[in-house]
Amino acid sequence: MIRKCLFPVGGYGTRFLPATKALPKEMLPVVNKPLVQYGVEESIEAGLNQIGFVTGRGKRAIADHFDISYELEHQISGSSKEVYLKSIRHVMEEGIFSFTRQKEMKGLGHAILAGETLMGSEPFGVVLADDLCIPDDGFDSVLGQMVKVYKQFRCSVVAVMEVPEDEIHKYGVIEGEAMKDGLYRVKSMVEKPKKEDAPSNLAIIGRYILTPDIFDILRETPPGKGDEIQLTDALMQQAQDGVVMAYRFKGTRFDCGSVEGFVEATNYCFENLYKKGLLT
């Protein structure tokens, strides 16, 4: 069973200043829903309804969003506006939420290690809310697709996508042995390589399924690129000691950590979801 999902949401969102000076970047709305809600909905759809957040200072709005607002509920009760709460009510009914704080921002690996008390000794998903993922028609959510891979191989799984050469330096990149279409056994990983040093054009994006031994590995992982504890380094150790699978998912990913990607996601969701009545 895989039941839990971790959301590292402690970052400052500096690329969206001044909007994120007082508002968590994860609460920025794509059309009518905050980014983090899209990720939580994806997790619940994949069967991972125990949601843990690794937060930081100034992030209280995230906890408030997944809680009852008695004043608001009272004000719009029985009115035509009540329908606007349908999606978040569903999430609140289906999900179980817990929170812990990351005292220092020392990289994704450090954030995940901070979530150990929430995830315990079970395999768990990780969603980076900056990455908004829309599955192709007829497919499960991206995390749901990865759960199927996990159930087959019972090891850590990373989501990958092909990226252009001139963008390869923004990502962790894998070298893998192709098992079948879209599925690779990871041989090595490089964090944000120069294009001439990249082992492939398969970049890791913000969806993971991790086995709980990752915590012990992260504890022993020295700071890497940017003097941060890199999850990529810990996954590389897992791959050397056992197996890590990479899965090229069926869907579209928007980098909502950048202004350009955020606008692209908003336009896509407005045209393809909101106008069709698929966002509530």
C-alpha positions in Angstrom: 0.0 0.0 0.0 1.1 3.5 -0.7 -1.1 6.0 1.1 1.0 9.1 1.8 2.2 12.1 -0.2 4.7 14.8 0.9 4.5 18.4 -0.3 7.7 20.5 0.3 6.2 24.0 0.4 8.7 25.9 2.4 10.4 28.0 -0.3 10.3 31.7 -0.7 9.0 32.0 -4.3 11.4 34.8 -5.1 10.8 34.7 -8.8 7.3 36.0 -8.1 8.1 38.9 -6.0 6.5 41.2 -5.0 3.4 39.0 -5.2 5.0 36.4 -2.9 6.2 38.8 -0.3 3.2 38.0 2.0 1.5 35.2 -0.1 2.9 31.7 -0.4 3.7 31.0 -4.1 1.8 27.7 -3.8 -1.3 29.8 -3.2 -1.1 31.7 -6.5 -4.2 30.9 -8.4 -4.2 29.1 -11.8 -7.6 30.4 -13.0 -9.7 29.8 -9.8 -7.7 27.3 -7.8 -4.3 27.7 -6.0 -1.4 25.7 -7.4 -1.1 23.5 -4.3 -4.7 22.4 -4.6 -4.1 21.0 -8.1 -1.3 18.9 -6.6 -3.4 17.7 -3.7 -6.2 16.7 -6.0 -3.7 14.7 -8.1 -2.4 13.0 -5.0 -5.9 12.0 -3.8 -6.9 10.8 -7.3 -3.9 8.5 -7.2 -5.1 7.1 -3.9 -2.6 9.0 -1.7 -5.0 10.8 0.7 -2.6 11.2 3.7 -1.1 14.6 2.8 1.9 16.0 4.6 3.3 19.5 4.1 6.8 20.7 4.9 6.2 24.4 5.4 8.2 27.5 6.5 7.6 30.9 7.9 4.7 32.8 6.3 3.0 29.7 5.0 -0.1 29.6 7.2 -2.4 30.4 4.3 -1.8 26.8 3.0 -3.0 25.2 6.2 -6.0 27.7 6.3 -6.9 26.7 2.7 -7.4 23.1 3.7 -9.4 23.9 6.8 -13.0 25.1 7.3 -13.6 28.9 7.1 -16.6 29.2 9.4 -17.2 32.9 8.6 -17.0 32.4 4.8 -19.2 29.3 5.0 -21.8 31.1 7.0 -21.8 34.1 4.6 -22.4 32.2 1.4 -24.5 29.3 2.8 -27.5 28.8 0.6 -26.4 31.3 -2.0 -25.4 30.7 -5.6 -21.8 31.3 -4.6 -21.7 28.1 -2.5 -20.9 26.1 -5.7 -17.5 27.7 -5.8 -16.4 25.7 -2.7 -17.3 22.4 -4.2 -13.8 21.3 -5.2 -12.1 22.3 -2.0 -14.8 20.7 0.1 -14.2 17.5 -1.8 -10.5 17.7 -1.1 -11.1 18.4 2.6 -13.4 15.4 2.9 -11.1 13.0 1.1 -7.7 14.1 2.5 -6.0 13.9 5.9 -3.6 16.8 6.4 -0.5 17.2 8.6 2.2 19.8 8.8 5.7 20.3 9.9 8.2 23.1 9.5 11.6 23.2 7.7 13.7 25.5 9.9 16.2 26.2 7.1 16.0 26.2 3.3 18.8 23.8 2.5 17.6 22.0 -0.6 14.9 19.5 -1.6 16.7 16.7 0.1 16.7 18.6 3.3 13.0 19.4 3.0 12.1 15.7 2.4 14.2 14.7 5.4 12.2 17.2 7.5 9.1 15.3 6.4 10.2 12.0 7.9 8.0 12.4 11.0 5.0 12.7 8.7 5.8 9.9 6.3 7.2 7.4 8.7 8.4 4.0 7.4 6.1 3.7 4.4 6.7 4.4 0.7 5.3 7.8 -0.2 4.8 10.2 -3.1 6.3 13.6 -3.4 4.7 16.4 -5.3 6.4 19.8 -6.1 3.4 22.1 -6.5 5.5 24.3 -8.9 5.0 21.6 -11.5 1.4 21.5 -12.7 0.8 18.2 -14.5 -2.2 17.6 -16.8 -2.5 13.9 -17.9 -3.2 13.0 -21.5 -6.8 12.1 -22.3 -7.6 8.6 -21.1 -4.7 8.3 -18.7 -4.6 8.5 -14.9 -3.0 11.5 -13.2 0.8 11.6 -13.5 1.2 10.4 -9.9 -1.5 7.8 -10.5 0.6 6.5 -13.5 3.7 6.4 -11.2 1.8 4.4 -8.5 1.2 1.7 -11.1 5.0 1.6 -11.8 5.7 1.4 -8.1 3.3 -1.5 -7.6 5.2 -3.4 -10.3 8.8 -2.7 -9.2 8.5 -1.8 -5.5 11.3 0.8 -5.7 11.7 4.5 -5.9 10.3 6.1 -9.1 11.0 9.5 -10.7 9.0 11.2 -13.4 11.0 12.3 -16.4 10.3 14.2 -19.6 12.3 15.1 -22.7 13.6 18.6 -22.7 15.4 20.8 -25.3 19.2 21.0 -25.1 19.2 24.6 -24.1 17.1 23.9 -21.0 18.9 20.9 -19.8 20.9 22.9 -17.3 17.8 23.6 -15.2 17.1 20.0 -14.3 18.4 16.8 -12.8 19.1 14.5 -15.7 19.1 10.7 -15.8 21.1 8.1 -17.7 19.0 5.0 -17.9 18.6 1.6 -19.4 15.4 1.4 -21.4 13.2 -1.4 -20.1 10.2 -0.7 -22.4 8.6 2.3 -23.9 8.8 5.2 -21.4 10.4 3.2 -18.6 14.1 3.2 -17.7 16.2 1.7 -15.0 18.4 4.6 -13.7 22.1 4.1 -14.0 23.2 7.6 -13.1 21.9 11.1 -12.4 23.4 14.5 -12.8 22.1 17.7 -11.1 21.8 20.6 -13.5 24.6 19.7 -16.0 25.9 21.7 -18.8 24.3 20.5 -22.0 27.6 19.0 -23.2 27.8 17.0 -19.9 24.2 15.8 -19.8 23.9 12.0 -20.1 20.5 12.3 -21.9 17.7 14.7 -22.5 15.5 13.0 -19.9 15.0 15.5 -17.1 13.4 14.8 -13.7 10.3 16.8 -12.9 8.5 17.4 -9.6 6.9 14.0 -9.1 8.5 11.2 -7.1 7.6 8.0 -5.3 10.2 7.2 -2.7 10.9 4.2 -0.5 11.5 5.0 3.2 15.2 4.1 3.2 15.7 7.4 1.4 15.7 9.1 4.9 18.7 7.2 6.1 20.5 8.0 2.8 19.6 11.7 3.0 21.0 11.8 6.6 24.4 10.7 5.2 24.3 12.8 2.0 26.7 15.7 2.1 25.7 19.1 0.6 26.1 19.1 -3.1 25.4 21.7 -5.8 24.6 25.1 -4.3 25.7 23.8 -0.9 22.3 22.1 -0.6 21.3 18.5 0.2 20.3 17.3 -3.2 17.6 14.6 -3.5 19.3 13.6 -6.8 22.4 12.6 -4.9 20.4 10.4 -2.5 18.5 8.8 -5.4 21.8 8.1 -7.2 22.9 6.2 -4.1 19.6 4.2 -4.1 20.2 3.4 -7.8 23.7 2.1 -7.1 22.6 0.1 -4.1 19.4 -1.3 -5.6 16.9 0.0 -8.2 15.4 3.3 -9.1 13.0 3.5 -12.1 12.4 6.6 -14.3 9.0 6.9 -15.9 8.3 9.1 -18.9 4.8 10.1 -18.1 1.8 10.6 -20.4 0.8 14.3 -20.0 1.8 17.9 -20.1 3.9 19.6 -17.4 3.9 23.4 -16.8 6.8 25.0 -14.9 4.7 27.3 -12.7 7.8 28.2 -10.7 8.6 30.6 -13.6 6.3 33.5 -14.7 6.3 32.3 -18.3 5.2 28.7 -17.3 2.6 30.1 -14.9 1.0 32.2 -17.6 1.1 29.2 -20.0 -0.6 27.0 -17.4 -3.3 29.7 -16.7 -4.1 30.1 -20.4 -4.2 26.3 -20.9 -6.4 25.6 -17.9 -8.8 28.5 -18.8 -9.2 27.4 -22.4 -9.2 23.6 -21.9 -10.7 23.2 -18.4 -12.5 26.3 -17.1 -14.4 27.0 -20.3 -15.6 23.4 -20.5 -16.8 23.5 -16.9 -14.1 21.2 -15.6 -12.8 23.5 -13.0 -15.1 24.1 -10.0 
